[in-house]
Amino acid sequence: MKYLEDIGSYFLMLRRTFSGFTKGDVLRELIFKEIDDLVMSSLGIVSFIGFFVGGVITLQTALNLTDPIIPKELVAFATRQSIILEFAPTFISIIMAGKVGSFITSSIGSMRVTEQIDALEVMGVNSLNYLVFPKVIALLTYPFLIAIAMFLGIFGGLIAGVYGGFVSLDEFIRGLQEDFIPFHLVYAFVKTYVFAFILATVPAWHGYYMKGGALEVGKASTKSFVWTSVLIILANYIITQLLLS
Amino acid sequence: MIAIDNLKMQFGSEEILKGISTVFEQGKTNLIIGQSGSGKSVMLKCLIGLLKPVAGTISYHNKPTDQMNLVQQRILRENIGMLFQGGALFDSMTIEENIMFPLRMFSDQSTPKMISRVNEVLNRVNLDGVNNKFPAEISGGMQKRVSIARAIVNNPKYLFCDEPNSGLDPKTATVIDNLIQRITHENDITTIVVTHDMNSVMEIGERINFLKNGILVWKGTQEDIFKTSNQDVTDFVYSSNLFKKIRDVQNKNS
């Protein structure tokens, strides 16, 4: 029963988020601030993880493909497929659920605890539109991060594969180009947009409707990470079923 | 003027407000007093629309809020200034941005004009020169004054204050009380203050409403409160050692 209530309040939150709009120039400023806080500030960690996990995928694949009849190009092919289809969109999104999601929950939760949200409401500002809508719009630029993670993941794989002596540069490039299906990129970015929406709204719901004090803000952040991750994984399964099977 | 009629509020099966009717006069500081848990803050939240009462009517200048359309409700909210217990200043904004916030949201004034208005209200609350500081960089008393400045920057018709003196030393508390009263008289606004501080009652209590367990048990003025025979009110007033001692000295002298 509690879950049904929560689902209901999540959708009611969405309805209020997309109505009663804040003044245009204020909203524009908020959107740029959120792009900076949520997306640009994650560039470093996404690049770092992308590069090294790409390298590890290549190493693992190369170390496990010891049979001489298996062409070396397969190392690059497997790296490309793993990174484009799953690692960059899904794995990075789960990391972002921890980084960005916790930030959203704790910042909105702190505003709830210190009555700042009440202050907005008393002034006649639609607090959900003011707080959540700019985050949703800012995360429309999230695929930019995922594209960087894809590029750096493959680049990390190339460095690890070629300089580790597992595969030549030519073989790696040939493997990258082998059986490339452009629709896989469409699939990856479609699910990235869905994950971006989940990343913006689920942590916001946990922060906005939390009750209690500072300790509960911490609890809400943890809960928000768990639920955002669960929903990303569920959405990943459903989208994969719908678009690829 | 704000009038409430048969206001009821409950959380689950627990009744918090049990049919309260009273009038808050314009140009006066109207106090809602009572012990913790008596329903004061819930009543205030109902008045400003943060909570929806289960029954009863709240009228602003004879216009019931439940008969107002969305535009009227928005205009009403623009005419409300609120001083929260903890100040509720936006901690990511400077003092200037905090005070300018209602102007940015609801007016089309140019930035220099808004800054000039911010300086005007900061001067009014005796806080010149703090424009570029953040709320965390100023004291609790200063935060309360900034909060008052933010509440009055739009020239509201109604000012609500939730425990304005909580956490403040007596001297700063008196400054805040006097400021609230001065603004009320100068702007001829309807001010409602929720408090359980007897010093505030003595400083600014022009009209007093006493709540106990969600029921309005007494109404009167500052002078009446020491003459009343209502046991609940006298228990509340003389629960303060200071007032108890003053009464004892007066009894001894007479």
Contacts between the chains, C-beta under 8 A, distances in Angstrom:
chain1	res1	chain2	res2	distance
A	22	B	105	7.3
A	23	B	104	7.2
A	23	B	105	5.9
A	26	B	104	6.0
A	26	B	105	6.6
A	110	B	91	8.0
A	114	B	86	5.8
A	114	B	88	6.2
A	114	B	91	7.3
A	115	B	84	4.7
A	115	B	85	7.2
A	115	B	86	5.8
A	115	B	88	4.1
A	116	B	88	5.3
A	116	B	89	7.7
A	116	B	90	5.7
A	116	B	91	7.6
A	118	B	50	5.7
A	118	B	84	6.8
A	118	B	88	6.6
A	119	B	82	6.8
A	119	B	84	6.1
A	119	B	88	4.1
A	119	B	90	7.7
A	121	B	49	7.6
A	121	B	50	6.2
A	122	B	48	5.3
A	122	B	49	7.5
A	122	B	50	6.8
A	122	B	77	6.8
A	122	B	80	6.1
A	122	B	82	4.5
A	122	B	160	7.9
A	123	B	77	6.5
A	123	B	78	7.7
A	123	B	80	7.8
A	123	B	82	7.8
A	123	B	101	7.5
A	123	B	102	5.6
A	123	B	105	6.7
A	123	B	106	7.9
A	124	B	74	5.3
A	124	B	77	3.2
A	124	B	78	5.5
A	124	B	80	7.9
A	124	B	105	7.7
A	124	B	106	7.2
A	125	B	105	5.9
